[in-house]
Amino acid sequence: MLKRSDAVVLGAGIVGICVALHLQKRGRSVVLLDRRGAAEETSFGNAGLIQREGVYPYGFPHDFGALLRYGLNRTIDAYYHPSALPRLAPFLWKYWMYSRPTRHRQVAHRYSKLIEHCVTEHEALAALSGAAGVFRRAGWLKVFRTERERDKRFAEAERIHREFGINHGFLDARMLQDMEPHIAPVLTGALHYTDPVSVDDPHGLANIYLRHFERLGGQFVQGNAHSLEADGSGWRVRTAHGPLTAGSAVIALGPWADVLTRALGYDLPLAVKRGYHMHYRPAGEAKLHHPILDTERGYFLAPMRQGIRLTTGAEFARRDAIKTPVQLGRAEPIARDLFPLAERLDTEAWMGARPCTPDMLPVIGKAPRHERLWFAFGHAHHGLTLGAVTGRLLAEMITGEATFVDPAPYSAERFGR
Ligand SMILES: Cc1cc2nc3c(=O)[nH]c(=O)nc-3n(C[C@H](O)[C@H](O)[C@H](O)COP(=O)(O)OP(=O)(O)OC[C@H]3O[C@@H](n4cnc5c(N)ncnc54)[C@H](O)[C@@H]3O)c2cc1C
């Protein structure tokens, strides 16, 4: 039987875990609830990057050539289910509008206020949890096949450095070959982002934070978030240990947040971009030292605890439609030509669904029409990156402390009440 707690956090992905840990650390009694184990959904299988350079969230391309390629549905970086388009159209239209260069720049200025703390906030949580050595500090590489793309991206990186102070190094083909000797010599160079850090096991990191939450007295239980209902001045939810009442509730359900927010009467413009991964044994003595993005081809390779992880870009589909790892099938032969990959190590492709908003900003803050109800979702491509930042910001809001970042741009009220 559970006692009444100060707060219940619904969803134990990286975002929910960080919110719960930050609240517990501030002396609140917290129950973290999930229908599965911790970080077994989207937070399980991402590429492991904490993207300090990611001040411009991934926008919808506005050049005609890219649109044509995406329209033909033959690229690796984006793929869509034609049957999902009518339902996705309103979201895609808004996403397109927010991605126009002037608006995208405004979005980046709001987003950068969160991104600038992503490494320091993870480092603080890792130090607190006794896992200070968990981050790989080698940055990551955006590699290029053509001089045209390389020069365009070098110029863009210079502009972003001037605007936001994001550090990088330019590597020519020879320097890149020295850094990554097992990559095929087919590249013209790379951008080396030096500020980001990465982990070789995002699921493991989430569980390190969870264990510290439990050491501080927090409880992790199984239950269905959809059983949430108002109870006097707080909230009640059914768990595997019986009913739980809590003073406050936090919805941190990632790609499933809209199921509960809709039931509570909110009409938020949320959608998902699905993505896949597969692990490979590196062939022979081959070693990959950095996570790399094959920019023109549109897939990502990262050295992980389980092997070399190939992750794919955006699949526009209904969240619950069956897996269609088309992009993985397209990327695999190209990745094999770039880096010596041996056999697949997973029996089937893993799939996750990035929880997205059309303006590319997460939703962090108070529910507009309910007392003591809080939102923390919509982190899209950067839920690992921003989990620790969101955890601190929301915990400060809930406990009434001065916040370290102005939360106004991330309020759900920007989509109406
Ligand atoms: C291929 C891929 C690569 C990525 N690479 C990166 C990267 O390198 N860096 C980065 O920062 N981000 C990356 N991302 C994005 C990142 O993984 C997500 O933004 C992040 O995991 C979202 O975390 P979350 O806690 O919001 O959601 P989730 O991890 O999905 O957590 C939501 C939780 O809610 C639970 N839940 C749902 N419904 C219920 C219910 N009814 N009752 C109880 N519990 C429920 C689920 O079981 C789940 O545990 C990547 C994503 C993909 C798909």
Ligand as a Chemical Component Dictionary entry (heavy atoms), coordinates in Angstrom:
data_LIG
# 
_chem_comp.id                   LIG 
_chem_comp.type                 NON-POLYMER 
_chem_comp.pdbx_formal_charge   0 
_chem_comp.three_letter_code    LIG 
# 
loop_
_chem_comp_atom.comp_id 
_chem_comp_atom.atom_id 
_chem_comp_atom.alt_atom_id 
_chem_comp_atom.type_symbol 
_chem_comp_atom.charge 
_chem_comp_atom.model_Cartn_x 
_chem_comp_atom.model_Cartn_y 
_chem_comp_atom.model_Cartn_z 
_chem_comp_atom.pdbx_ordinal 
LIG C1  C1  C 0 16.561 6.860  -33.323 1  
LIG C2  C2  C 0 16.558 7.932  -32.267 2  
LIG C3  C3  C 0 17.756 8.566  -31.944 3  
LIG C4  C4  C 0 17.778 9.578  -30.969 4  
LIG N1  N1  N 0 18.979 10.153 -30.624 5  
LIG C5  C5  C 0 19.001 11.095 -29.640 6  
LIG C6  C6  C 0 20.245 11.642 -29.200 7  
LIG O1  O1  O 0 21.334 11.243 -29.644 8  
LIG N2  N2  N 0 20.214 12.612 -28.243 9  
LIG C7  C7  C 0 19.036 13.046 -27.701 10 
LIG O2  O2  O 0 19.065 13.960 -26.874 11 
LIG N3  N3  N 0 17.848 12.511 -28.061 12 
LIG C8  C8  C 0 17.806 11.540 -29.004 13 
LIG N4  N4  N 0 16.610 11.008 -29.388 14 
LIG C9  C9  C 0 15.377 11.507 -28.764 15 
LIG C10 C10 C 0 15.186 10.984 -27.350 16 
LIG O3  O3  O 0 15.394 9.594  -27.313 17 
LIG C11 C11 C 0 13.764 11.324 -26.850 18 
LIG O4  O4  O 0 13.544 12.709 -26.988 19 
LIG C12 C12 C 0 13.608 10.964 -25.384 20 
LIG O5  O5  O 0 13.918 9.605  -25.144 21 
LIG C13 C13 C 0 12.180 11.245 -24.907 22 
LIG O6  O6  O 0 12.145 10.930 -23.530 23 
LIG P1  P1  P 0 10.787 10.934 -22.745 24 
LIG O7  O7  O 0 11.106 10.624 -21.332 25 
LIG O8  O8  O 0 10.036 12.185 -23.047 26 
LIG O9  O9  O 0 9.921  9.755  -23.422 27 
LIG P2  P2  P 0 10.049 8.122  -23.246 28 
LIG O10 O10 O 0 11.451 7.713  -23.046 29 
LIG O11 O11 O 0 9.305  7.525  -24.359 30 
LIG O12 O12 O 0 9.275  7.897  -21.879 31 
LIG C14 C14 C 0 7.864  7.934  -21.797 32 
LIG C15 C15 C 0 7.454  6.854  -20.786 33 
LIG O13 O13 O 0 6.024  6.909  -20.593 34 
LIG C16 C16 C 0 5.597  5.585  -20.372 35 
LIG N5  N5  N 0 4.147  5.496  -20.613 36 
LIG C17 C17 C 0 3.484  5.757  -21.760 37 
LIG N6  N6  N 0 2.165  5.588  -21.581 38 
LIG C18 C18 C 0 2.002  5.211  -20.283 39 
LIG C19 C19 C 0 0.859  4.903  -19.491 40 
LIG N7  N7  N 0 -0.384 4.926  -19.997 41 
LIG N8  N8  N 0 1.048  4.588  -18.194 42 
LIG C20 C20 C 0 2.288  4.546  -17.669 43 
LIG N9  N9  N 0 3.405  4.825  -18.367 44 
LIG C21 C21 C 0 3.256  5.148  -19.654 45 
LIG C22 C22 C 0 6.417  4.755  -21.335 46 
LIG O14 O14 O 0 6.431  3.386  -20.946 47 
LIG C23 C23 C 0 7.765  5.449  -21.264 48 
LIG O15 O15 O 0 8.628  4.808  -20.321 49 
LIG C24 C24 C 0 16.562 9.971  -30.339 50 
LIG C25 C25 C 0 15.367 9.317  -30.642 51 
LIG C26 C26 C 0 15.359 8.293  -31.588 52 
LIG C27 C27 C 0 14.061 7.587  -31.877 53 
# 
loop_
_chem_comp_bond.comp_id 
_chem_comp_bond.atom_id_1 
_chem_comp_bond.atom_id_2 
_chem_comp_bond.value_order 
_chem_comp_bond.pdbx_ordinal 
LIG C1  C2  SING 1  
LIG C2  C3  SING 2  
LIG C2  C26 DOUB 3  
LIG C3  C4  DOUB 4  
LIG C4  N1  SING 5  
LIG C4  C24 SING 6  
LIG N1  C5  DOUB 7  
LIG C5  C6  SING 8  
LIG C5  C8  SING 9  
LIG C6  O1  DOUB 10 
LIG C6  N2  SING 11 
LIG N2  C7  SING 12 
LIG C7  O2  DOUB 13 
LIG C7  N3  SING 14 
LIG N3  C8  DOUB 15 
LIG C8  N4  SING 16 
LIG N4  C9  SING 17 
LIG N4  C24 SING 18 
LIG C9  C10 SING 19 
LIG C10 O3  SING 20 
LIG C10 C11 SING 21 
LIG C11 O4  SING 22 
LIG C11 C12 SING 23 
LIG C12 O5  SING 24 
LIG C12 C13 SING 25 
LIG C13 O6  SING 26 
LIG O6  P1  SING 27 
LIG P1  O7  DOUB 28 
LIG P1  O8  SING 29 
LIG P1  O9  SING 30 
LIG O9  P2  SING 31 
LIG P2  O10 DOUB 32 
LIG P2  O11 SING 33 
LIG P2  O12 SING 34 
LIG O12 C14 SING 35 
LIG C14 C15 SING 36 
LIG C15 O13 SING 37 
LIG C15 C23 SING 38 
LIG O13 C16 SING 39 
LIG C16 N5  SING 40 
LIG C16 C22 SING 41 
LIG N5  C17 SING 42 
LIG N5  C21 SING 43 
LIG C17 N6  DOUB 44 
LIG N6  C18 SING 45 
LIG C18 C19 SING 46 
LIG C18 C21 DOUB 47 
LIG C19 N7  SING 48 
LIG C19 N8  DOUB 49 
LIG N8  C20 SING 50 
LIG C20 N9  DOUB 51 
LIG N9  C21 SING 52 
LIG C22 O14 SING 53 
LIG C22 C23 SING 54 
LIG C23 O15 SING 55 
LIG C24 C25 DOUB 56 
LIG C25 C26 SING 57 
LIG C26 C27 SING 58 
# 
